[in-house]
């Protein structure tokens, strides 16, 4: 039996963000820098569907947590 997705239902179980969504979440981040990170393969993981770029929210959180610097976590 074939499953058909309906337009109002999400096809994936992941929360996906556009580049504009990502820069809105991270103060000071610009679309140009995010695009540069994609080019250099240094930024957060993303999917490319044709010309559409999508960032999985969970992967973005993991990537962001990996950027933490300084301080003593035991304080």
TIMI-2910 file (N, C-alpha, C, CB; in pm, 1 decimal, decimal comma, always signed):
<rs>
+----------+----------+----------+----------+----------+----------+----------+----------+----------+----------+----------+----------+------+
!      n_x !      n_y !      n_z !     ca_x !     ca_y !     ca_z !      c_x !      c_y !      c_z !     cb_x !     cb_y !     cb_z ! resn !
+----------+----------+----------+----------+----------+----------+----------+----------+----------+----------+----------+----------+------+
!    +84,6 !   -117,4 !     +0,0 !     +0,0 !     +0,0 !     +0,0 !    +90,0 !   +124,8 !     +0,0 !    -96,7 !     -0,8 !   +123,1 !  Unk !
!    +69,5 !   +213,2 !    -91,6 !   +150,2 !   +334,6 !   -102,8 !   +101,4 !   +440,7 !     -4,5 !   +146,0 !   +389,2 !   -246,7 !  Unk !
!   +197,8 !   +514,2 !    +50,2 !   +165,1 !   +622,9 !   +141,7 !   +175,1 !   +754,2 !    +66,4 !   +258,7 !   +622,5 !   +265,7 !  Unk !
!    +75,7 !   +837,4 !    +80,4 !    +74,7 !   +967,2 !    +14,4 !    +79,7 !  +1076,5 !   +119,9 !    -50,4 !   +983,1 !    -75,8 !  Unk !
!   +174,5 !  +1167,4 !   +105,7 !   +185,0 !  +1279,9 !   +198,7 !    +84,2 !  +1386,9 !   +159,3 !   +329,2 !  +1338,2 !   +200,2 !  Unk !
!    +22,5 !  +1445,3 !   +258,1 !    -71,2 !  +1554,8 !   +234,6 !     +2,0 !  +1685,8 !   +258,4 !   -197,2 !  +1543,1 !   +326,7 !  Unk !
!    -26,2 !  +1791,0 !   +183,5 !    +46,6 !  +1917,1 !   +194,8 !    +53,0 !  +1973,4 !   +337,0 !    -16,4 !  +2018,2 !   +105,3 !  Unk !
!    -47,5 !  +1949,9 !   +418,6 !    -48,7 !  +2006,9 !   +553,7 !    +31,3 !  +1922,6 !   +653,4 !   -192,1 !  +2021,2 !   +602,3 !  Unk !
!    +70,7 !  +1801,1 !   +613,2 !   +144,1 !  +1712,8 !   +704,2 !   +292,9 !  +1718,1 !   +673,5 !    +92,2 !  +1567,7 !   +693,5 !  Unk !
!   +377,3 !  +1721,7 !   +776,7 !   +521,5 !  +1719,4 !   +751,5 !   +563,2 !  +1585,0 !   +693,5 !   +599,9 !  +1748,2 !   +881,1 !  Unk !
!   +652,4 !  +1587,9 !   +596,7 !   +698,7 !  +1465,7 !   +532,6 !   +807,6 !  +1401,3 !   +618,0 !   +751,0 !  +1494,8 !   +389,9 !  Unk !
!   +885,8 !  +1481,5 !   +684,7 !   +996,4 !  +1431,9 !   +766,3 !   +966,8 !  +1454,3 !   +914,0 !  +1128,5 !  +1501,0 !   +726,9 !  Unk !
!  +1036,0 !  +1379,7 !   +996,6 !  +1020,4 !  +1396,2 !  +1140,9 !  +1122,3 !  +1493,1 !  +1198,6 !  +1032,5 !  +1262,2 !  +1210,3 !  Unk !
!  +1190,4 !  +1568,1 !  +1114,0 !  +1290,5 !  +1664,7 !  +1159,1 !  +1237,1 !  +1805,9 !  +1143,1 !  +1422,3 !  +1648,0 !  +1080,9 !  Unk !
!  +1275,0 !  +1890,8 !  +1237,7 !  +1245,2 !  +2033,0 !  +1223,7 !  +1355,5 !  +2092,8 !  +1137,8 !  +1234,9 !  +2105,5 !  +1364,0 !  Unk !
!  +1319,9 !  +2145,2 !  +1022,5 !  +1417,6 !  +2199,6 !   +928,3 !  +1407,0 !  +2351,1 !   +923,8 !  +1397,0 !  +2140,4 !   +787,7 !  Unk !
!  +1522,8 !  +2416,0 !   +918,5 !  +1530,8 !  +2562,0 !   +917,6 !  +1594,4 !  +2610,4 !   +788,3 !  +1610,8 !  +2613,0 !  +1038,7 !  Unk !
!  +1546,2 !  +2721,1 !   +737,8 !  +1608,9 !  +2785,3 !   +623,1 !  +1729,0 !  +2866,1 !   +673,7 !  +1506,6 !  +2876,9 !   +546,0 !  Unk !
!  +1818,4 !  +2907,2 !   +584,6 !  +1927,9 !  +2993,3 !   +627,9 !  +1877,9 !  +3119,1 !   +700,2 !  +2012,7 !  +3032,9 !   +508,1 !  Unk !
!  +1768,7 !  +3178,0 !   +656,0 !  +1712,8 !  +3296,2 !   +723,0 !  +1668,3 !  +3263,0 !   +865,1 !  +1594,2 !  +3352,4 !   +642,9 !  Unk !
!  +1611,9 !  +3143,8 !   +884,0 !  +1573,3 !  +3100,2 !  +1018,4 !  +1696,2 !  +3089,7 !  +1108,9 !  +1499,7 !  +2964,4 !  +1012,2 !  Unk !
!  +1804,4 !  +3033,5 !  +1054,1 !  +1927,2 !  +3013,5 !  +1132,5 !  +1985,1 !  +3147,2 !  +1176,3 !  +2031,8 !  +2934,8 !  +1050,9 !  Unk !
!  +1995,9 !  +3243,4 !  +1084,4 !  +2054,1 !  +3373,0 !  +1122,6 !  +1963,1 !  +3447,0 !  +1221,3 !  +2078,3 !  +3460,3 !   +997,2 !  Unk !
!  +1833,6 !  +3419,5 !  +1217,6 !  +1742,4 !  +3481,1 !  +1314,1 !  +1763,3 !  +3423,6 !  +1454,4 !  +1596,4 !  +3460,9 !  +1270,0 !  Unk !
!  +1811,9 !  +3299,8 !  +1463,2 !  +1833,7 !  +3235,4 !  +1593,0 !  +1966,8 !  +3273,0 !  +1657,3 !  +1826,7 !  +3086,1 !  +1577,2 !  Unk !
!  +2067,0 !  +3306,7 !  +1575,2 !  +2201,9 !  +3334,3 !  +1626,3 !  +2232,9 !  +3482,2 !  +1606,2 !  +2309,1 !  +3245,0 !  +1554,8 !  Unk !
!  +2230,9 !  +3560,7 !  +1715,1 !  +2255,3 !  +3705,2 !  +1704,3 !  +2388,7 !  +3734,8 !  +1636,1 !  +2252,6 !  +3770,0 !  +1843,2 !  Unk !
!  +2385,3 !  +3824,6 !  +1537,9 !  +2506,5 !  +3868,4 !  +1470,3 !  +2545,2 !  +3785,4 !  +1349,2 !  +2617,9 !  +3867,9 !  +1565,9 !  Unk !
!  +2488,9 !  +3666,8 !  +1335,0 !  +2520,8 !  +3582,5 !  +1220,0 !  +2453,8 !  +3639,5 !  +1095,2 !  +2475,5 !  +3435,8 !  +1244,4 !  Unk !
!  +2527,6 !  +3641,8 !   +986,2 !  +2476,5 !  +3695,0 !   +858,7 !  +2464,4 !  +3583,1 !   +756,3 !  +2568,9 !  +3807,3 !   +804,6 !  Unk !
!  +2371,6 !  +3598,6 !   +662,7 !  +2352,2 !  +3499,4 !   +557,6 !  +2480,1 !  +3474,5 !   +478,9 !  +2241,9 !  +3543,7 !   +463,7 !  Unk !
!  +2556,6 !  +3580,4 !   +454,2 !  +2681,4 !  +3567,9 !   +377,6 !  +2781,3 !  +3477,0 !   +448,7 !  +2744,1 !  +3706,4 !   +354,5 !  Unk !
!  +2793,5 !  +3490,7 !   +580,3 !  +2886,3 !  +3406,9 !   +656,0 !  +2838,5 !  +3261,4 !   +656,9 !  +2901,0 !  +3459,5 !   +800,5 !  Unk !
!  +2709,3 !  +3241,4 !   +671,8 !  +2653,4 !  +3106,6 !   +669,2 !  +2681,7 !  +3039,8 !   +534,1 !  +2501,3 !  +3110,7 !   +696,7 !  Unk !
!  +2667,0 !  +3114,8 !   +425,5 !  +2697,2 !  +3063,1 !   +291,7 !  +2845,7 !  +3031,4 !   +277,9 !  +2654,5 !  +3164,3 !   +183,9 !  Unk !
!  +2931,1 !  +3114,2 !   +335,5 !  +3076,3 !  +3090,3 !   +332,6 !  +3110,3 !  +2960,9 !   +406,9 !  +3152,8 !  +3210,2 !   +395,5 !  Unk !
!  +3046,0 !  +2940,2 !   +521,8 !  +3067,7 !  +2816,2 !   +597,3 !  +3027,0 !  +2694,8 !   +515,4 !  +2989,5 !  +2818,9 !   +729,4 !  Unk !
!  +2916,0 !  +2704,0 !   +440,3 !  +2874,3 !  +2592,3 !   +355,7 !  +2980,8 !  +2564,7 !   +250,4 !  +2738,1 !  +2621,8 !   +288,5 !  Unk !
!  +3031,5 !  +2670,4 !   +188,7 !  +3133,1 !  +2657,6 !    +84,8 !  +3260,1 !  +2592,5 !   +140,1 !  +3165,7 !  +2795,1 !    +24,9 !  Unk !
!  +3300,4 !  +2634,3 !   +260,3 !  +3422,0 !  +2582,4 !   +323,1 !  +3398,9 !  +2452,3 !   +399,6 !  +3479,0 !  +2685,9 !   +416,8 !  Unk !
!  +3270,9 !  +2411,6 !   +410,2 !  +3232,1 !  +2291,1 !   +484,4 !  +3276,6 !  +2297,4 !   +630,7 !  +3291,3 !  +2166,9 !   +417,6 !  Unk !
!  +3260,9 !  +2415,0 !   +692,2 !  +3301,7 !  +2433,0 !   +831,0 !  +3184,7 !  +2462,9 !   +924,1 !  +3402,4 !  +2543,8 !   +840,2 !  Unk !
!  +3069,7 !  +2489,7 !   +871,4 !  +2955,4 !  +2527,2 !   +954,1 !  +2869,8 !  +2407,6 !   +991,5 !  +2871,0 !  +2629,5 !   +882,6 !  Unk !
!  +2748,3 !  +2434,6 !  +1031,8 !  +2657,2 !  +2326,5 !  +1070,8 !  +2616,3 !  +2240,9 !   +950,4 !  +2532,4 !  +2384,7 !  +1138,5 !  Unk !
!  +2579,1 !  +2117,0 !   +979,0 !  +2531,8 !  +2026,1 !   +874,0 !  +2404,7 !  +2081,6 !   +810,7 !  +2506,1 !  +1884,1 !   +931,2 !  Unk !
!  +2386,3 !  +2051,8 !   +683,2 !  +2267,7 !  +2099,4 !   +612,3 !  +2231,7 !  +2002,0 !   +501,5 !  +2290,8 !  +2240,7 !   +554,7 !  Unk !
!  +2111,2 !  +2015,1 !   +451,7 !  +2064,6 !  +1940,9 !   +336,0 !  +2048,6 !  +2038,1 !   +221,1 !  +1931,6 !  +1866,6 !   +365,7 !  Unk !
!  +2073,2 !  +1989,1 !   +101,1 !  +2049,5 !  +2070,4 !    -17,8 !  +1953,0 !  +1992,4 !   -106,6 !  +2184,4 !  +2104,2 !    -93,8 !  Unk !
!  +1836,8 !  +2051,4 !   -129,0 !  +1733,5 !  +1991,3 !   -212,5 !  +1715,8 !  +2084,6 !   -331,7 !  +1597,3 !  +1970,0 !   -133,1 !  Unk !
!  +1777,9 !  +2049,2 !   -441,8 !  +1781,1 !  +2141,9 !   -555,6 !  +1860,1 !  +2264,8 !   -514,4 !  +1636,3 !  +2181,3 !   -602,2 !  Unk !
!  +1794,1 !  +2378,9 !   -514,0 !  +1859,2 !  +2503,4 !   -471,3 !  +1821,2 !  +2541,2 !   -328,3 !  +1822,4 !  +2617,4 !   -566,3 !  Unk !
!  +1743,0 !  +2457,3 !   -264,2 !  +1694,2 !  +2486,6 !   -129,3 !  +1792,2 !  +2431,6 !    -25,5 !  +1552,7 !  +2426,3 !   -107,6 !  Unk !
!  +1832,0 !  +2516,4 !    +67,9 !  +1920,9 !  +2477,7 !   +177,4 !  +1836,1 !  +2466,1 !   +303,6 !  +2038,4 !  +2581,5 !   +196,4 !  Unk !
!  +1850,7 !  +2354,5 !   +373,9 !  +1775,7 !  +2331,4 !   +497,1 !  +1868,6 !  +2277,2 !   +605,6 !  +1658,6 !  +2233,6 !   +472,3 !  Unk !
!  +1856,7 !  +2334,8 !   +724,5 !  +1937,3 !  +2294,4 !   +839,1 !  +1849,9 !  +2219,3 !   +938,7 !  +2003,6 !  +2417,3 !   +906,2 !  Unk !
!  +1886,3 !  +2096,0 !   +975,5 !  +1811,9 !  +2026,3 !  +1080,1 !  +1835,5 !  +2096,0 !  +1214,1 !  +1853,9 !  +1876,5 !  +1087,7 !  Unk !
!  +1729,6 !  +2131,3 !  +1283,2 !  +1740,7 !  +2203,8 !  +1409,7 !  +1825,9 !  +2127,7 !  +1510,6 !  +1602,2 !  +2229,9 !  +1467,8 !  Unk !
!  +1804,6 !  +1996,8 !  +1523,7 !  +1880,5 !  +1917,6 !  +1620,7 !  +2030,1 !  +1921,1 !  +1591,2 !  +1831,1 !  +1773,1 !  +1621,0 !  Unk !
!  +2067,9 !  +1910,7 !  +1463,1 !  +2209,3 !  +1916,1 !  +1425,4 !  +2266,8 !  +2055,0 !  +1450,5 !  +2227,2 !  +1877,4 !  +1277,7 !  Unk !
!  +2186,3 !  +2157,3 !  +1428,4 !  +2230,2 !  +2294,1 !  +1454,2 !  +2260,8 !  +2313,3 !  +1602,4 !  +2123,4 !  +2394,7 !  +1408,1 !  Unk !
!  +2175,3 !  +2257,7 !  +1689,0 !  +2198,7 !  +2266,1 !  +1833,3 !  +2327,8 !  +2196,3 !  +1873,0 !  +2081,6 !  +2205,5 !  +1909,6 !  Unk !
!  +2351,5 !  +2077,1 !  +1819,7 !  +2473,8 !  +2001,8 !  +1850,4 !  +2595,9 !  +2080,0 !  +1804,0 !  +2470,9 !  +1861,7 !  +1783,6 !  Unk !
!  +2591,1 !  +2134,0 !  +1682,8 !  +2702,6 !  +2212,1 !  +1629,5 !  +2728,3 !  +2333,8 !  +1717,7 !  +2674,0 !  +2256,0 !  +1484,0 !  Unk !
!  +2622,1 !  +2403,1 !  +1755,6 !  +2636,1 !  +2523,8 !  +1836,9 !  +2696,2 !  +2491,6 !  +1973,5 !  +2500,4 !  +2592,5 !  +1854,0 !  Unk !
!  +2650,8 !  +2383,8 !  +2036,6 !  +2704,7 !  +2343,5 !  +2167,0 !  +2854,1 !  +2313,0 !  +2156,6 !  +2628,9 !  +2220,2 !  +2221,0 !  Unk !
!  +2898,0 !  +2264,9 !  +2042,2 !  +3039,2 !  +2235,4 !  +2021,4 !  +3126,7 !  +2359,8 !  +2011,9 !  +3055,3 !  +2154,3 !  +1897,4 !  Unk !
!  +3064,9 !  +2476,3 !  +1999,8 !  +3139,8 !  +2601,9 !  +1989,9 !  +3170,6 !  +2663,1 !  +2125,8 !  +3062,7 !  +2701,3 !  +1906,6 !  Unk !
!  +3116,2 !  +2606,4 !  +2231,5 !  +3133,1 !  +2664,0 !  +2366,0 !  +3282,0 !  +2672,9 !  +2400,8 !  +3057,5 !  +2578,7 !  +2472,6 !  Unk !
!  +3321,4 !  +2786,3 !  +2457,4 !  +3460,9 !  +2810,2 !  +2494,7 !  +3468,7 !  +2873,5 !  +2632,7 !  +3530,5 !  +2900,1 !  +2390,8 !  Unk !
!  +3578,5 !  +2847,9 !  +2700,7 !  +3608,5 !  +2915,7 !  +2826,0 !  +3522,7 !  +2869,6 !  +2942,1 !  +3592,5 !  +3062,1 !  +2808,6 !  Unk !
!  +3560,3 !  +2918,2 !  +3058,4 !  +3485,8 !  +2886,4 !  +3179,5 !  +3514,0 !  +2744,0 !  +3225,8 !  +3336,3 !  +2905,4 !  +3156,1 !  Unk !
!  +3476,6 !  +2717,3 !  +3348,3 !  +3492,4 !  +2585,5 !  +3407,1 !  +3353,4 !  +2528,7 !  +3430,9 !  +3575,5 !  +2591,3 !  +3539,7 !  Unk !
!  +3318,9 !  +2418,2 !  +3365,0 !  +3184,9 !  +2364,3 !  +3380,8 !  +3153,8 !  +2316,3 !  +3522,4 !  +3165,6 !  +2252,1 !  +3285,6 !  Unk !
!  +3256,8 !  +2303,0 !  +3607,9 !  +3235,6 !  +2258,3 !  +3745,0 !  +3208,6 !  +2373,6 !  +3841,1 !  +3355,3 !  +2180,3 !  +3792,2 !  Unk !
!  +3218,3 !  +2497,6 !  +3792,4 !  +3193,9 !  +2614,1 !  +3879,8 !  +3046,2 !  +2633,0 !  +3908,3 !  +3250,0 !  +2741,0 !  +3816,4 !  Unk !
+----------+----------+----------+----------+----------+----------+----------+----------+----------+----------+----------+----------+------+
</rs>
